[in-house]
Amino acid sequence: MADQDGSTVTLDSFAGRRVLLYFYPRDATPGCTTEARQFGQLLDRFAKRGISVLGVSPDSPDSHTRFRSAEGIRFDLLSDPDHSVMESYGAWGEKTNYGKTIVGAIRSTVLVGADGRVERAWYNVRAEGHAERVLKDI
């Protein structure tokens, strides 16, 4: 996947470290902005536990650059326009939105261990307070 600068990022880049991938629908929307802010506020606490935080959405690197700049986001945002990574982690599929069934991003978070295996996952989460819940769960 490409980050906000267009650089390729893979989990191999984090070999031997834990990575928290949080999947979200779209940059600069109310829920996604709330979630990004809250992960940002807790970034140092995740780092103290040896965990790198990465946001993932279908948005373009340019969109991520604008979003990071507008919100002061200090962690990388990765672009998954074909949602292949989101699908592989169960963060893309059918969901209900305002009473209508659609296919799209499922707000989810996955903790990948230093060995590259999924340690823990949270699916269909609400943005508000989610980052704090994740921190308490790990």
Secondary structure, DSSP 8 states (H G I E B T S, - for coil): -EETTS-B--GGGGTTSEEEEEE-S-TTSHHHHHHHHHHHHTHHHHHHTTEEEEEEESS-HHHHHHHHHHHT--S-EEE-TT-HHHHHTT-EEEEEETTEEEEEE--EEEEE-TTSSEEEEE-S--STTHHHHHHHH-
